[in-house]
Amino acid sequence: MNLETINQQMKSWLVELGDFIQSKSDYEIDEKADFRDLVSEVDIAVEEKLTSYIRSLPEEQTILGEEDSNEDVDVNAEHLWVVDPIDGTSNFIKQADDYGILVAYFQKGEPMLSYIYEVETNTLVSAQKDVGVFINDEKRSTPENLKLNEAMISINPRKMNRTELMDTVANQAFDLRFLGSSASDALRVTVGKYGAFLSPESEPWDRAPYILIADELGLHMSQFSGAESTLVGDESFVFGTKAIFEELFA
């Protein structure tokens, strides 16, 4: 498979899916784990469409998706796609902004393509291994290596409440922000508006695109412990400048 051809095709599909999402104003909503963990029929429809698009590519494609059964998925498959059809479903439902689509493509565990598409702002981040990171086809340079006291930090105040890390960030960072969508918060790190995005827990589809984006932009992406981010199970992650990681975790 030609990587550049796939890249262009995926970008076209994402814009098409964004138009589909925005066309939906009346849809059913269900709870998953609890009243804060929502899924809409739009999430399911987008994942079905995206799955169909990916399976139309040549060769066998393995898909790890939020709304699908993920038992026995080989994360080291020849062609693995990790997808979150609507990241920030609560934002999509409650306020109709600050949500997006996350997609990452791996070859035998190696990140090759990544995407963050913030639908309402029509902002598409695409990354290709050894080529760079682009926003709406404009190549991005490495963001300024901000320190903690210079930076806005995205951190979940409910999940991190009364933790030592939350206290440190609250006392030492320039200020705190949290949009409630991994896509929207990570986008702001990518463009240099935030210095870091800290998440105490995430599933693979919440974090997979940031591995390649960090590599290509010279940012830091790892678990809080400093261990490499993986595609298996629930993990913490810090996505941001190297200076902030060193201040908080090293």
N, C-alpha and C positions, 0 to 999 in steps of 0.2 A: 504494500500500500504506500502511495506517495504521500508523505506527511504534509506537504504544502497544499496538495489538492484536498486532503481531508480537512485541513485547517480552514480553508475557504468555504468548504461545504458546511462545516459545523457553524461557522459564523452566520451563514445564511439561514440555517435552521433555527438558530437562537433568535434572530430577529423575527422570523416567522412565528415562533412560539410566543414571543413577547406580544405580538399583535393578537394572537389567539387569546392570551390571558386577558389583555385589555378589553377584548370584545365581550367578556363574560361579566354580567352584572347581577345575574340571578342564578344561584347555585346552592347545592346542599352542603352542609357542614357537619362533621362528626367529631367526637372526642376520641382520642387514642388512650393514652395512659391516664389523663385527668383533664380537668376543665381548661387548663392552660395549653394542653398538647392537642392542637386542632389539625384536622385535615379536611380539605374541601374536595369536591368532585373535580375541581379544576386541577389540583395537584395530581390526581390520579390520571386525568386525561392527558396532561402535559407529559407525565412519565411514560404513558403508553405511546404517545406520538414520538417522543424522543427515542424510546426503545426501538420503535419501528424504523426510524431513520438510521439508527446505528446498525441495526441488523441488515440493512440494505447494503452496507459496505461489503467489499469482498473479504473472504476468509471468515473464520468463526470469531464472533465478537462476544466477550463476556461482559456482563453488566452488573454492577453493584449499585442499587438504587434505594432511595429512602422508602418509597411506598411499595416495594416489591419484597418477595421472600428472598432472604439473603443467606439461607443455609447452604453450606458447602460451596460458596463462591471461592474460586482459586484466585487469590490476589496477585499471584505471580503468573497469571495466564499470558499467553502470547499477545493478546489484545484485550486489555481491561479498560472499561469505562466506568467511572464513578460519578453518579449523577444525583443532584438534588433538584427536583422539578420546580419547586417554589421554596426557596430558602427565605424564611421570615413569613410563614403562612399567617401567623397572627396579625402581622402588619398588613398583609394583603387583605385580610378579612376586615380588620378593624379600622384601617386608615387609608388603604389603597395606595401606599407608597412605602419606601424603604424595604423592598424585597427584591429578590432576584433569582436567577437560575445559575447553578454551579455545575460545572462539568470538568472532569480531568481524565486524560487518556494516558495509560501506562503500557509499556511493552516489557513484559517479564519483570515487573516491579520497578521499572525505570520511568520516571515522569517525562512525557514527550510533548503533551499539549495541555493547556489549562485555560479555563474561561470563567469569568465573573460577568454576568449580564444583569445590570440593574435596570429593570424593565421600564419603570416610570420616567427615568431620566434618559433612557436610550443610551446608556453608557456601557460599552462592551470592552472588557479587558480580555485580551488574548495573549497567550504566551506560547512560544515554540522553543524547544530545546536548542541551545546554541545559536538562536536567532534573536531572541529578546522578548520584551513585553511591549504590547501596543494597546493604546486606548483609542477606539474608533479609528484604527489603522495608523495612528501617529505613534512612533516609537518613543518610549519613555526612558529617561535616564535614571540612575540610582537616586532615590530621595536623599535629602540631607540626613546625615547620621545624628539625629537629634538625641540629646540626653533627656533624662526624666524630667528635669525642671524646665525644659524648653518645650515639652510636648503635651498634646492632648492624648490621653490614654483611654481606649475603649475597654471597659471592664463591667461585668454584670453585677450590679449592686445587690441584687437579691441572692444570687448564688454565692457571692463572695463576702456577704455581710459577716462582720465580726471575725474575719480571718486576718492573720498577720500581713498577708500580701495586700489585702484591701487597705489596711491601715497605712502601710508603707506608700502605696500608690496615692492614696488620698492626701497624705501629708507632704509628699515630695514631688509629685507630678505638677505640671503647670495647671492642668484641670482634667476632669473626668468627663467622658461621654459614653453613651451606650444606645445604639439604635435598635437593638433586638433582632437584627438580621446579620448572620455571619457574612453574607455577600456584601451588604452595605457598609458594615464596619471594616471589613478587609479592603474594600475598594478605597476607603479613605486612607488606609495605611499605604496602599499601592501608589497613590498620587501624592503622598507626603503631607496630607492634612492631619493625620494622626501619627504619633510616633510608634504606637504599638496597639495590638488587639490581643487581649488576654482572655482565654476561655478555660475554666477549670474542668470542663467536660465537653466532649464532642464525639460525634460519630464520624466515620470516614468521609461521608459525603459533605460534612460540615467543614472539612479542613483540607481535603485532598488537593484542590487547585493551588493552594498557597505554597506547596512544596516546591513546585517548579517556578512559580512567580518569585519566590524568595531567592532561589538559585540564580535566576536570570537578572534580578535587580540588585543583588548584593545585600539583601536583607537577611534577617535571621528567622528561621522557622524550626521549632522543636517542641518537645514536651517541656513542662516546667522543670523537670529534672535535668534537662539538657540532652536527654536521649532523643534519637531521631524520631520524627513523626512516622507512623506506620499507617497501613490501611486496614488494621484489625482492631475492632472493638472501641470501647470508650476511652478517650485519652484527653488530657489537658493539652493546650498548645499556646505558645507565644509566637506571634507573627509581628515583626517590627524591626526597628533598627538594632544593629549589633550593640551599640552603646547602651541602650535601655536593657537589653537582655543581660549584659554584663553587670549593670548596676543592680538589677533585681534578683538575679539567680546565680551568677557565677561564684 
